[in-house]
Amino acid sequence: MPTVVNHTMSPFEWAMLLGLSVLWGGSFFFAGVALSALPPLTLVVLRVGLAALILNAALPLAGIRLPRGRDVWVAFFGMGLLNNVMPFCLIVWGQTQIASGLAAILNATTPLFTVVVAHLLTSDERMTGNRLAGALTGLLGVAVMIGAAAFADEGRPLLAQLAVLGAALSYALAGVFGRRFQRMGVPPLATATGQVTASTLLLLPVALLTDRPWTLPMPGATVWGAVLGIAALSTALAYLLYFRLLATAGATNLLLVTFLIPVTAILLGTLVLGESLEVRHIIGMALIGGGLAAIDGRVLKRVRRRPIEEPGRYQGRDI
């Protein structure tokens, strides 16, 4: 069944999107702990590899079999390349040269790329004025939340910034590319499993050649706990929600999650770690909320209808 044109998400889909933002926002915490003892590519391989083991074990429990056809596995490898291998490597390399705040802002351009890519490559997720305005407003909100310090480094390399923008474009392409799994009749659990399995096969040789993980000291229990968290929660469970949302809400709506990730990360830091909530965070959240509302469209529709409906409500009543 094709995605509804400019689909307005249901409350349940919004709840899944919020849950996905929490899972992916938590990945920064897990990664911060794990990277104290593991090289980036080794962590990425452990992340997708353990997630693949978890999801492959879950398939029989759900009564689902992983497809074996050539076409579907070509699609799995294509999705793994676009959604994991390319963006993970580009972001990891980019963050070795630019600040994480700037990287987060550049990554938050994903919905902008998605609006354009979906308009060009699909027939049922067309660009509208409110979608483009909402994406720009949300991006502004992310920039305000992170603050001016992200732009302060005058010597930041242009190539590193382009790498993170390339990752955002890759995510946008993956969102549109991944729609094919619904047409192929592959359920979300099998799609998530196939993608992370293919990603593991693609990334493992690269990590073995570059990091030589067998030469590293054995990490402690805390690091392994973080690795398990990022694999089980921020990857296995997150991609199950990702493909479920992609099948019902479309790529443009799904990738709004990149606006919500900074919000959930800051709120988690405030609630769990006791970090301070600043005025710019509140302003940024308000802008992001306005951008999401514009893309969702329901509030604007009600505002537009109101001048027409209001006079009729009071006809025949005494003043």
N, C-alpha and C positions, 0 to 999 in steps of 0.2 A: 504494500500500500504506500503510495507516495506521500511525502511530507506535505502538510497543508501549507499553502502559500502564506509567507510571512506569519507563521504560526505564533499565536499568543499562548504562552506557557500556562499550564494549569498550576494551582497551588502545590500539588504533589511534585510537579517538575521543578518548580522554584525551590522546594525543599531539597530535592536531589541535587540541584545546582549548588545550593548553600552547603550541603554535606560534602560535595566534591571539593568545594573551595577550602573547607576545613581540612580535608584529607591531604590536599596538595599544599595548603599553607603549612601543615605540620611537617611536610617533607623537609622544609628548611631547617627546622629544629633537629630532626633526625640526621640530616646531612651534616649539620654543624658538629654534632657529636662524632659521627663516623669518620669524617675527614680529618679528625685529629690523629688518626692512626692508619688510614687507608688512602691510597692515591685515588683521584677522581674517577678514572675509567674503571678501576677495580670495583669501586663502590657502585658504579652504574651497572656493571655486569652482575654483581651480587644482587642488586635491586631487581633487575628484570629476570635474572635466573631463578632466584628464590620465589618470585611472584609466579613464574612459569610452573615451578614445581607445585606450588599451592593450588593454582587454578587447574592444572592437569589432574591433581588428586580430587578436586571438587567436581569435575565433570561427571564421573560415574555416580557420585552421590546425588547429582541432579538428574540423572537419567539421560545425559546428553553425550554424544560422541563427537570427537573432533573430526571435521571433514577431512577427506583424503584426496579430493580431486585436485588436479594440477592447477586449474584456474583459481580456486580459492586460496591455494598456498602461494601462488604468485601475488595475489591480493594481500595476503598476510605479510609477505616480505616487503611489498610496497608500502603497506601501512606502518610496519616496523621501521622502515627506512625514514619515512616522512615524520612519524610521530615520536620516535625515540632516538634512533641513531644520529641523524643529522642535527636535530635541535639540541640534544644532550651534549654532543661533541662541540657544537658551535658555542653554546652557552658556557660550558666548562672552560673552553679556550678563551672566550671573551672576558670572563670574570677573572682571569689571571692578569688582565691589564686595565680593567675599568672597575669602578666601585659597584657593589651589589645594588645600591639604590638606583644608580643610572641603569644598570642591567634590568632591574624590575620595571622601570618606566619604559624602556625599549621593548621588553617582553609584553607589556600591556598594550602594545600596538596590534596585537593579534586580532582583536575584534575588528579593527579598521581594515586589516588585510582580508579578513574573512568576509566582511560586507562586500568588498570589491571582487574577491575570488568567487564567492557564491553567486554574485550577480552575473559574472562572465561565464561561469561553467555550469550553472544549473538553470532550470526553467521555473523553479518554484520557490526560490529564495532571492527574490529581486530586491535591489536596493531601493529604499524609500528615503524621503527627506528626514523623517523622524529617526530612522535607523542610523543614518550617517551622523545626524546631530547628536544622537544619544551616545554613539561610539566616541565622538570627539569630546563630549562632556565627561564621559567616564574616564577617558585618557587624561584629561585635565585634572580630574579628581585624584587619580593615582599620583600625578606629578605634585600636586599640592600636599598630599599626605606624606610623601617621601621627603619633600622639602627642597629648598634651593641648594643645599649642600651637595646634592647629587650632580649639580651642574658646575660646581666650583673649580674642579680640576681642569685647568686650561690645557694641560699636556696629555689629555686622554687620547689614545690612538684611535684614528678614524676607522681602521680596519677592524678593531675589536668591537666598535659600535655597530658596524655593518654586519659582523658575525651574529650578534644578538638579534638584530633586525632580520637577518636571514633565518634565524631559528623561529621567530614569530611568523614569518611567511610560510615556513615549513609546517608549523602547527596549523595554519589556516588551510593550506593545501590538504593536510591530513584530514581535517574536519570534513572537507568536501569529498575527498577520496573515500573515506570510511563509510559514506552513505550506501555504497554498493553492497555492503554485507547484508543489509536488510533485503535488498532486491534478490540476492543470492539465497535467501532463506536461512542464513546463519544466525543463530540466537546470540544475544549479547555476551553470555558467558563463554561460548565457544569462540566468538570474535576476540574477546579480551585474551583468552588463552592462546589463540593462534598468533596474535600480535606480539605478545611478550616472549613466546617461544621463538618466533622468527627473529626478534630483536636480540635475544640471547645468542643465537647462532651467528648473527652478523657481528656483534660486538666482542664476543669472546676471543677470537683470534687477535683483534686489535689490542685488547687489554693484555693478553699474554705477551705480545711482542713489545709493547711500550712499558708496561709496569713491572713485568716479571714478578708477579705476586708471590711466587714460591720463595723468593729471597727476603720477603718482609717478615718482621717479628709477628708472632701471634697476637692479635688484638685481645683486649680484656672483655669481661662480661658486659660492661656498659656499652662498648662499641658494638658488640654482637646484638645487644638488645635494640640499639638504634638501627642496625642493618635489618633486623627482623621487622621493626616498626615501619621502616620506609618501604620494605618489600610487601608485607602483608596488608598494611593499611593504605599507604600512599601510592601503591602501585596495583596490587591485585584487586582490592576492593574498589579503589578509585577508578580503574579502567572498566570494571563491571558497571559502575554508575555512568561513566563516560559513554560507553556504547549503548546503554539503555536510553540515555538522553538523546544521543545522536539519532537513534532510530525514530524517536517520537517528536523531538523538538527542533531538529535541524542543526546544521553547523553554526549558523550565525548566533542562535540563542545559546548553544552549548558553550562556545568560546567566550561568552561574557564572564566565564569563571575567572579569567585572568584579571578582571577588575575586582572581583570579590576576594581573591587570594590575599592582597595586601591588607584588606579590611579585616579578614579573619586572623591574619598573622598579628596585627596590632592589637586586636581585641583579646586574643589568647595571651599575648605578652602582658597586657594590662591585668587580666583576670587571674592568670596562673603565675606569672613571674613578678607581679607587682610593679610593672613598668608604668610610667606616667602617660596619661592620655592628654595630648596637647591640643590647642585650638585648631592648628592646621589639620590635625587628624579628623576632627569633627567636621571642618569645612570640606575636606576631601571626601569624607564619607557621604556628606550631603550631596556633593556634586556627582559622585558615583551613583547614589540612589536616584538622582534626577535623570542621569543618563540611562540607567536601567529602565526607569519608568517610561522614558521616551521611546526606547526600543520596544518595550512591551506593548505600548500603544493604548492600553485601556483607559488610562487617566486622560490622555489627550482626546480620545473619542468622547468621553463623558463631558469634557469641557466644551467640545464643539457642539454637542447635542443640547447642552443646557439652555442656551438662549432660545432655542426652538421649543423646548419642552416646558420651560418655566412659565410663560404666559398662559399656557393651557391649564396649568395646575390650579390657577386662581380664578379661572373664568366662572362667573355665576356666584362668586362669593362676595359678601358685603365687606366693604372697607370702612 
